[in-house]
């Protein structure tokens, strides 16, 4: 049941992305030949006016195929005949719709459950945190100069930067309305899984309810957190801080998503229908923001790559040679497909 729901949610996020392209294309008078969900052979489709709406075999992708998208066609309804500003808006609309969807879901989640403040909930005995004077109830405002607004910011900081050996950690906390600066040196400690790392010995994160303005405010912070998470993850892969094996593809994401959704509905563990819905909203928000960022990467065949060509066209005041642009996009597409095959294989191995 969880896997089916995960696939449906994943597909819905992709449809919203492609809908952004579709609506902006139609608003600019461009003919859309096909609007599809999925990749590969067509399972079924139906023609409505000038557009064929279809469902493909693999539900992990989609497309909005416009007239003149890959070649210069002399037709008023051709993508290639529209202004560079119109074409940039159409390409950007897909990721933008994902960000809108992610924000809407963040607002719903925050309105119902509140947000997790960066408040310290546990200070372990005989740890740097206790020795330095940190207390339960302290709200973390900064770590080594980095601002903390929600609990996720602390998790992101420790995951990406960590607490290096023999380096002081400077933490600014709010206690009883006053800010205090505390300096401590991390120590080698084991986590719940038995892994050793340099830590300071705290748990953090407290759910807090907020009003209407607070909901909008912290939903924005939540969006910022998800975008930063994707960017930092990509930076970590580029600098080899994270391993390629840490990356999950659509199969791995859907599998993890399905398990989490199903577990949230388990009444024996404190879950239920309400928690299952909240879990689905959480995953939709996270994945939609993720898809928006990934599609804006300046990689050929992605929206970001196509935007890059359009920006170059805008600077040069004339379009790129369609033949060479096509070669670059095809090469980028082939590399992306190869990467998808590698990640898919890794996901399948992890399933067993």
C-alpha positions as CSV (number, residue, x, y, z in Angstrom):
1,X,0.0,0.0,0.0
2,X,2.8,2.4,1.0
3,X,4.7,1.8,-2.3
4,X,1.6,2.4,-4.4
5,X,0.9,5.7,-2.6
6,X,4.6,6.7,-3.0
7,X,4.5,6.0,-6.8
8,X,1.3,8.1,-7.1
9,X,2.8,11.0,-5.1
10,X,6.0,10.8,-7.1
11,X,4.0,10.9,-10.3
12,X,1.9,13.8,-9.1
13,X,5.0,15.9,-8.4
14,X,6.3,15.2,-11.9
15,X,2.9,16.1,-13.4
16,X,3.0,19.5,-11.6
17,X,6.5,20.1,-13.0
18,X,5.4,19.4,-16.6
19,X,2.2,21.3,-16.0
20,X,4.3,24.4,-15.4
21,X,5.9,24.1,-18.8
22,X,2.5,23.3,-20.4
23,X,0.6,26.2,-19.0
24,X,3.3,28.8,-19.9
25,X,3.6,27.3,-23.3
26,X,-0.1,27.6,-24.0
27,X,-0.2,31.1,-22.5
28,X,2.5,32.0,-25.1
29,X,0.6,30.5,-28.0
30,X,2.9,27.5,-28.5
31,X,1.5,24.1,-29.8
32,X,2.1,21.3,-27.4
33,X,2.3,18.0,-29.3
34,X,2.4,15.6,-26.3
35,X,2.0,15.9,-22.5
36,X,3.2,12.6,-20.9
37,X,3.8,11.0,-17.6
38,X,6.6,8.6,-17.4
39,X,9.4,7.4,-19.8
40,X,9.6,4.7,-22.4
41,X,6.9,3.1,-24.5
42,X,3.4,4.5,-24.4
43,X,0.9,2.4,-22.4
44,X,-2.1,4.5,-23.4
45,X,-3.0,8.0,-24.5
46,X,-5.8,10.2,-25.9
47,X,-5.8,13.1,-28.2
48,X,-7.4,16.3,-27.0
49,X,-7.2,19.0,-29.6
50,X,-3.7,19.5,-30.8
51,X,-2.2,17.7,-27.7
52,X,-1.9,14.0,-27.0
53,X,-2.0,13.1,-23.3
54,X,-0.2,9.8,-22.6
55,X,1.1,7.6,-19.8
56,X,4.4,5.8,-20.4
57,X,5.7,2.5,-19.0
58,X,8.2,3.9,-16.4
59,X,6.5,6.3,-14.0
60,X,9.7,8.2,-13.2
61,X,9.7,11.2,-15.4
62,X,7.6,13.1,-17.9
63,X,7.6,15.4,-20.8
64,X,5.9,18.4,-22.4
65,X,6.9,18.2,-26.1
66,X,6.4,21.5,-27.8
67,X,6.5,22.2,-31.5
68,X,9.9,23.6,-32.5
69,X,11.5,22.7,-29.2
70,X,14.4,20.8,-30.8
71,X,14.6,22.6,-34.2
72,X,13.8,25.9,-35.8
73,X,10.3,25.6,-37.4
74,X,8.7,28.5,-39.3
75,X,5.4,28.5,-37.5
76,X,3.8,31.1,-35.2
77,X,3.0,28.4,-32.7
78,X,6.6,27.1,-32.6
79,X,8.7,27.3,-29.5
80,X,11.7,28.4,-31.5
81,X,9.8,31.4,-32.9
82,X,9.0,33.0,-29.5
83,X,11.1,35.6,-27.8
84,X,14.0,34.6,-25.6
85,X,12.2,35.9,-22.6
86,X,9.1,33.8,-23.3
87,X,11.2,30.7,-23.8
88,X,13.1,31.3,-20.6
89,X,9.8,31.7,-18.7
90,X,8.5,28.4,-20.2
91,X,11.6,26.5,-19.2
92,X,11.8,28.0,-15.7
93,X,8.1,27.4,-15.1
94,X,8.6,23.6,-14.4
95,X,11.0,24.0,-11.5
96,X,9.1,27.1,-10.3
97,X,5.8,25.1,-10.1
98,X,7.7,22.5,-8.0
99,X,8.8,25.3,-5.6
100,X,5.2,26.6,-5.3
101,X,4.0,23.0,-4.6
102,X,6.7,22.5,-2.0
103,X,5.8,25.8,-0.3
104,X,2.1,25.0,-0.2
105,X,2.7,21.6,1.4
106,X,5.2,23.2,3.9
107,X,2.4,25.6,4.8
108,X,-0.1,22.8,5.4
109,X,2.4,20.8,7.4
110,X,3.4,23.8,9.6
111,X,-0.2,24.9,10.1
112,X,-1.1,21.4,11.4
113,X,2.0,20.3,13.2
114,X,4.0,23.5,13.9
115,X,7.7,23.6,13.3
116,X,10.7,22.2,15.0
117,X,12.6,24.9,16.8
118,X,16.4,24.5,17.3
119,X,15.9,24.0,21.0
120,X,18.2,21.7,23.1
121,X,16.1,18.8,24.5
122,X,18.9,16.6,26.0
123,X,22.3,17.4,27.4
124,X,24.2,14.2,28.0
125,X,26.3,13.7,31.2
126,X,30.1,14.2,31.0
127,X,30.0,15.6,27.5
128,X,31.5,18.9,26.1
129,X,28.0,20.4,26.1
130,X,27.4,19.7,29.8
131,X,30.9,20.8,30.8
132,X,30.6,24.1,28.9
133,X,27.3,25.0,30.6
134,X,24.7,24.2,27.9
135,X,21.3,23.6,29.3
136,X,18.0,21.9,28.2
137,X,15.8,24.6,26.9
138,X,18.6,26.7,25.3
139,X,17.6,27.7,21.8
140,X,20.6,27.5,19.4
141,X,20.9,30.7,17.4
142,X,24.4,30.2,15.7
143,X,27.0,27.5,15.3
144,X,30.4,28.8,14.3
145,X,28.8,31.9,12.7
146,X,26.1,29.9,10.9
147,X,22.6,31.1,11.7
148,X,20.1,28.4,13.0
149,X,16.4,29.2,12.5
150,X,14.9,25.7,12.5
151,X,16.0,22.4,13.9
152,X,16.9,21.1,10.4
153,X,19.6,23.8,10.2
154,X,21.5,22.1,13.0
155,X,21.2,18.7,11.4
156,X,22.3,20.1,8.0
157,X,25.3,21.8,9.6
158,X,26.5,18.7,11.5
159,X,26.0,16.5,8.4
160,X,27.9,18.8,6.0
161,X,30.5,20.5,8.3
162,X,30.6,18.2,11.3
163,X,32.7,18.9,14.4
164,X,36.4,18.4,13.3
165,X,38.9,17.0,15.8
166,X,40.8,19.6,17.9
167,X,38.7,22.5,16.7
168,X,36.5,24.6,19.0
169,X,32.8,24.9,18.4
170,X,31.4,28.4,19.1
171,X,27.6,28.3,19.8
172,X,25.3,31.2,20.5
173,X,22.2,30.2,22.4
174,X,19.2,32.1,23.7
175,X,18.4,31.5,27.4
176,X,15.7,33.4,29.3
177,X,15.6,36.0,26.6
178,X,19.3,36.7,26.6
179,X,22.0,35.5,24.2
180,X,25.0,33.6,25.5
181,X,28.2,32.5,23.6
182,X,29.6,29.2,24.6
183,X,32.8,27.6,23.3
184,X,33.5,23.9,23.6
185,X,35.8,21.3,22.1
186,X,34.1,18.1,20.6
187,X,35.0,14.7,21.9
188,X,35.0,11.3,20.2
189,X,31.7,9.6,21.1
190,X,29.5,6.7,19.8
191,X,26.0,7.3,18.5
192,X,23.0,5.0,18.9
193,X,24.2,2.8,16.0
194,X,27.7,2.4,17.6
195,X,29.4,4.8,15.1
196,X,32.2,6.9,16.5
197,X,32.4,10.6,15.6
198,X,33.3,13.9,17.2
199,X,30.3,15.3,19.0
200,X,29.3,17.7,21.7
201,X,26.6,15.6,23.4
202,X,23.2,17.1,22.8
203,X,19.8,16.2,21.3
204,X,17.7,19.0,19.8
205,X,14.4,19.8,18.2
206,X,11.1,20.8,19.8
207,X,7.8,21.0,18.0
208,X,6.1,24.4,18.5
209,X,2.8,25.8,17.2
210,X,2.7,29.2,15.5
211,X,0.1,31.5,14.2
212,X,-0.7,32.5,10.6
213,X,2.2,34.8,10.0
214,X,4.5,32.3,11.9
215,X,3.3,29.5,9.6
216,X,4.2,31.5,6.5
217,X,7.6,32.5,8.0
218,X,8.7,29.0,9.1
219,X,7.3,27.4,5.9
220,X,9.7,29.7,4.0
221,X,12.6,28.6,6.3
222,X,11.6,25.0,5.7
223,X,11.8,25.6,1.9
224,X,15.2,27.2,2.3
225,X,16.3,24.2,4.3
226,X,15.3,21.7,1.6
227,X,17.0,23.8,-1.1
228,X,20.2,24.1,1.0
229,X,20.1,20.3,1.7
230,X,20.1,19.5,-2.0
231,X,22.8,22.1,-2.8
232,X,25.0,20.9,0.1
233,X,24.6,17.3,-0.9
234,X,25.7,18.1,-4.4
235,X,28.7,20.0,-3.1
236,X,29.5,17.1,-0.8
237,X,29.5,14.7,-3.8
238,X,31.7,17.0,-5.8
239,X,34.2,17.3,-3.0
240,X,34.0,13.6,-2.1
241,X,32.7,14.4,1.4
242,X,29.8,12.1,0.5
243,X,30.0,8.9,-1.5
244,X,28.1,8.1,-4.7
245,X,26.7,5.1,-3.0
246,X,24.8,7.5,-0.6
247,X,22.7,8.7,-3.6
248,X,19.3,7.2,-4.1
249,X,17.4,7.2,-7.4
250,X,13.7,7.0,-8.1
251,X,13.4,3.3,-7.0
252,X,15.3,3.9,-3.8
253,X,13.3,7.1,-3.0
254,X,9.9,5.4,-3.7
255,X,10.9,2.4,-1.6
256,X,12.0,4.6,1.4
257,X,9.0,6.8,0.9
258,X,6.6,3.8,0.9
259,X,8.1,2.3,4.0
260,X,7.8,5.6,5.9
261,X,4.3,6.3,4.8
262,X,3.2,2.8,5.8
263,X,5.0,3.0,9.2
264,X,3.3,6.3,9.9
265,X,-0.1,4.7,9.6
266,X,0.7,1.9,12.1
267,X,-1.6,2.4,15.1
268,X,0.5,0.1,17.2
269,X,3.4,2.5,17.0
270,X,1.4,5.7,17.7
271,X,0.5,6.3,14.0
272,X,-2.8,6.4,12.2
273,X,-4.5,7.9,9.1
274,X,-3.7,11.5,10.2
275,X,0.0,10.8,10.6
276,X,0.0,8.9,7.3
277,X,-1.4,12.0,5.5
278,X,1.2,14.2,7.3
279,X,3.9,11.9,6.2
280,X,2.7,12.0,2.6
281,X,2.6,15.9,2.7
282,X,6.2,15.9,4.2
283,X,7.6,13.7,1.4
284,X,5.7,15.7,-1.3
285,X,7.2,19.0,0.0
286,X,10.7,17.6,0.2
287,X,10.7,15.8,-3.1
288,X,9.1,18.7,-5.0
289,X,11.8,21.2,-3.7
290,X,14.4,18.6,-4.6
291,X,13.1,18.2,-8.1
292,X,13.0,21.9,-8.6
293,X,16.6,22.4,-7.6
294,X,17.9,19.4,-9.5
295,X,16.2,20.5,-12.7
296,X,17.9,23.9,-12.5
297,X,21.4,22.4,-12.6
298,X,23.2,23.8,-15.7
299,X,23.4,20.3,-17.2
300,X,22.5,19.7,-20.8
301,X,19.0,18.0,-21.2
302,X,17.9,19.4,-17.9
303,X,15.9,22.7,-17.6
304,X,19.0,24.4,-16.1
305,X,21.0,23.4,-19.2
306,X,18.4,24.8,-21.6
307,X,18.2,28.0,-19.5
308,X,21.9,28.3,-19.8
309,X,21.7,28.2,-23.6
310,X,18.9,30.8,-23.6
311,X,21.0,33.1,-21.3
312,X,23.9,32.8,-23.7
313,X,21.5,33.6,-26.6
314,X,20.3,36.7,-24.7
315,X,23.9,37.8,-24.1
316,X,25.0,37.2,-27.7
317,X,21.7,38.7,-29.1
318,X,21.4,35.7,-31.4
319,X,20.5,32.0,-30.9
320,X,23.0,29.2,-30.6
321,X,23.4,26.9,-33.7
322,X,20.5,24.4,-33.2
323,X,22.7,21.6,-34.6
324,X,25.4,22.1,-32.0
325,X,22.9,22.7,-29.2
326,X,21.2,19.4,-30.2
327,X,24.5,17.5,-30.1
328,X,25.2,18.9,-26.6
329,X,21.7,18.1,-25.3
330,X,21.8,14.6,-26.8
331,X,25.2,13.9,-25.1
332,X,23.8,15.3,-21.8
333,X,20.7,13.1,-22.2
334,X,22.8,10.0,-22.8
335,X,25.0,10.7,-19.8
336,X,21.9,11.2,-17.6
337,X,20.5,7.9,-18.8
338,X,23.7,6.2,-18.1
339,X,23.8,7.7,-14.6
340,X,20.1,6.7,-14.1
341,X,21.0,3.1,-15.0
342,X,23.9,3.0,-12.5
343,X,21.7,4.5,-9.8
344,X,18.8,2.2,-10.6
345,X,21.2,-0.8,-10.3
346,X,22.4,0.5,-7.0
347,X,18.8,1.0,-5.8
348,X,17.8,-2.6,-6.8
349,X,20.9,-4.1,-5.0
350,X,20.0,-2.2,-1.9
351,X,16.4,-3.5,-2.0
352,X,17.7,-7.0,-1.6
